[in-house]
Amino acid sequence: MSTVITGNCRPSFFPSQFNRNPDRFLLRPFTVPVFTRSSTPKLRVSSTAFVETQPTGPVVEGKEESGVANVLACPICYDPLTRTGDSPLCVGSTSGSKLQCNTCKKAYFGNETHLDLVASSGSKQYDESMPLATEIFRTPMVSFLYERGWRQNFIFGGFPGPEKEFDMAKDYLKPVLGGNIVDASCGSGMFSRLFAKSGLFSSVIALDYSDNMLRQCYEFIEKDENFPKEKVTLVRADISRLPFKSSSVDALHAGAALHCWSSTTTAVAEISRVLRPGGVFVATTYILDGPFAFVPFMRTFRQNIMGIAGGHIFLSDRELEDLCRTCGLVDFTCIRNAGFVMISARKCS
Ligand SMILES: C[S@@+](CC[C@H](N)C(=O)[O-])C[C@H]1O[C@@H](n2cnc3c(N)ncnc32)[C@H](O)[C@@H]1O
């Protein structure tokens, strides 16, 4: 077990350094600790997809899939999906595509913007409730505003900003460059697009539960003339039921999302399942410590908030380390800046 500390250990919750001089913040190395240790209100959910359990087109039995199609699996059985036709599954080609589970025979469909791979896709009568922390991002208004002001406010919680966060994530992802990456809970695809344009990964799967966020991501990509569309697949899926084969993913990034997931344990367990041995998990979230550590009944307060809104409020980086370890991930590290934390862990080889 090793502990590396690259700066002072005192987490400063208010990003006063940033406010005074943002450039200085971006240029200097982080002076916050890096630890390396081995170690509700409910809204209605509906889906526009439909269930079909009998194949309607020529399903090519036993066809060897490659690229993204080789990673995708049924979110119910976790067994491989067979594609009808040969059209690629990248941005701009998903409309009309059909994937069928070899085991339960459920069919999943693509629309103009994305593949719908949630377990409930195709339900006609059944409506599911998701916690507010998930549902709020499904609204057209929040999805539209997300990259047009909403995300920018995260700097007040200590988030360094997308470019800096991207650079930091790239450092953690060095061992898996050239492989595939899932940008989980990608929102409008800010990081998915940076990963694709960097050319550092063979393919990028931009995944989110919100159809409206995926639509925004699609529109941003469409507006960018030189975007490498063939590198990116947009997938609607639930982080608690990932539509990927076990041990098939080289890297999974989740920006500003851990605190939105209704069960972080189930989600991180799923991430651990889909990562290949040695695969890397990188994520950012908030930690409510600093002055908040002195607030009495903080844990009770957290339980109440989580009960109402869903999501999770982290109170220390040790909690995140424990979460990763509990779910079978090792070599936990983290970088702090005020309430912001970037964590990394890997699936043991
Ligand atoms: C704050 S946004 C983060 C977007 C982006 N990754 C970033 O760094 O700005 C959180 C995202 O988590 C997604 N999300 C919430 N619950 C989810 C779930 N159960 N499965 C997948 N994504 C989920 C939301 O739709 C939303 O787009």
PDBQT file of the ligand as one rigid body, heavy atoms in Angstrom, charges set to zero:
ROOT
HETATM    1  C1  LIG A 401     -24.546  16.337 -13.908  1.00  0.00    +0.000 C 
HETATM    2  S1  LIG A 401     -24.794  15.401 -15.369  1.00  0.00    +0.000 S 
HETATM    3  C2  LIG A 401     -23.116  15.025 -15.883  1.00  0.00    +0.000 C 
HETATM    4  C3  LIG A 401     -22.904  15.174 -17.359  1.00  0.00    +0.000 C 
HETATM    5  C4  LIG A 401     -21.450  15.096 -17.831  1.00  0.00    +0.000 C 
HETATM    6  N1  LIG A 401     -20.896  13.801 -17.612  1.00  0.00    +0.000 N 
HETATM    7  C5  LIG A 401     -20.576  16.155 -17.228  1.00  0.00    +0.000 C 
HETATM    8  O1  LIG A 401     -19.469  15.838 -16.762  1.00  0.00    +0.000 OA
HETATM    9  O2  LIG A 401     -20.974  17.300 -17.245  1.00  0.00    +0.000 OA
HETATM   10  C6  LIG A 401     -25.336  13.870 -14.722  1.00  0.00    +0.000 C 
HETATM   11  C7  LIG A 401     -25.840  12.919 -15.787  1.00  0.00    +0.000 C 
HETATM   12  O3  LIG A 401     -26.131  11.664 -15.162  1.00  0.00    +0.000 OA
HETATM   13  C8  LIG A 401     -27.196  11.094 -15.886  1.00  0.00    +0.000 C 
HETATM   14  N2  LIG A 401     -27.830  10.016 -15.098  1.00  0.00    +0.000 N 
HETATM   15  C9  LIG A 401     -28.555  10.159 -13.960  1.00  0.00    +0.000 A 
HETATM   16  N3  LIG A 401     -29.002   8.946 -13.563  1.00  0.00    +0.000 NA
HETATM   17  C10 LIG A 401     -28.545   8.040 -14.459  1.00  0.00    +0.000 A 
HETATM   18  C11 LIG A 401     -28.688   6.624 -14.585  1.00  0.00    +0.000 A 
HETATM   19  N4  LIG A 401     -29.402   5.916 -13.707  1.00  0.00    +0.000 N 
HETATM   20  N5  LIG A 401     -28.089   6.010 -15.623  1.00  0.00    +0.000 NA
HETATM   21  C12 LIG A 401     -27.355   6.726 -16.524  1.00  0.00    +0.000 A 
HETATM   22  N6  LIG A 401     -27.199   8.060 -16.450  1.00  0.00    +0.000 NA
HETATM   23  C13 LIG A 401     -27.791   8.717 -15.434  1.00  0.00    +0.000 A 
HETATM   24  C14 LIG A 401     -28.113  12.264 -16.148  1.00  0.00    +0.000 C 
HETATM   25  O4  LIG A 401     -29.024  12.016 -17.195  1.00  0.00    +0.000 OA
HETATM   26  C15 LIG A 401     -27.116  13.372 -16.460  1.00  0.00    +0.000 C 
HETATM   27  O5  LIG A 401     -26.918  13.513 -17.834  1.00  0.00    +0.000 OA
ENDROOT
TORSDOF 0
